[in-house]
Amino acid sequence: MPANVEANYVIHRPLLSEKSTYALNEQKRYTFVVDARATKTEIKAAIEKLYKVRVQDVNTIREKHKSKQVKFGLMIPAETKKAIIKLQGDDTIELF
């Protein structure tokens, strides 16, 4: 992705599931769905810009979805990327 991309295009939405809520409560890690082309440094810069926090660590996971047979052929869903963010010190993000 180009260097001058807005932070809103990198971070799509926070991911709130049972597993991500457990990681938030126990390990102070936040999970976001991000653009599939974004790098860890772009994700870190976008989180720091949007939420005004200091990011300590970024882990990413690429999810490939299964193809599905539909009436007129094969439907291949787009790949998604999740970012698991760990913040420095006592920084927190207010999601609600």
N, C-alpha and C positions, 0 to 999 in steps of 0.2 A: 504494500500500500504506500502511496506517496506520503512524504513526511508532513505535509501541511493538511492532513485530513482532520476534520473536526472529531472531538472525543465522542460525540453522540453517534457517529457512524461506526466507531470501533466497539463500543459497549452497547449491546442490544437491550438487555434486560437482566435483572437479578433472577437467579434460579432458586426457587424455594420449594424444596422437596424434603422428605423425611431425612434423607442422608445429608443434605446440605444444611438443614436446620441443626442436626446433631453436630456437624463440624463447626457451625457458628457458635453453639453453646459451649462445647467442650474444648475446641481447639482455637477459637477466635479466627476462623477462616470463612471468607465470603465467597460465594460461587456466582458467577455471571455467565450468561450466554454472550459470546463475542463474535465478531466477524471472522469467518473462516480463514481469511488472508492476513489477519493481524498477527504481529509478532509479540513476543513477551515484553519487549521494551516499549512498543506502542501501547499495549494494554496497561502497563505500569504508568506511563505518562497520562493516559486517558483517565484512569482511576484517580490519580493524584490531582488532576485538573478538575474533574467533575465533583469530587467529594471532599477536596481540601484535606487529604490525609497523606501520611507517609507509608509507602508500600515497602515491606521487607522482602517478600518472596512472591513469585508468580509461577504457578504450575498450570499447564494446559493439557486438555484432553480432546482429541478429535474423535467424533462419533460418526461412523458410517452406518447408514440405515439400510435395512434390507429392501431389495427390489420387490415389487408387488405386481402380480399379473392382473391386468384390468381388461376391460372389454376389447379395447383396440390396441393391445400390445403390452408393453412393460413400463411401469411407472418407477422411476428411480428418484427417490427423494434427495434433496440437497444435503450435503454434509454440514454438520454443525460443529462448533468448537466451544468448549467450556473452559473458563479460566477460574482457578481457585486462588484467591488472594489472601495473603497473610499480612497484617498491618503491624507497624512498629509500635512498641510501647503500649500506651493506653488509648490509642486512636480507635474510634469506632465509626461506623457508618449507620446512619438512621435510615433504614429501608422503609419504615412505615411512619 
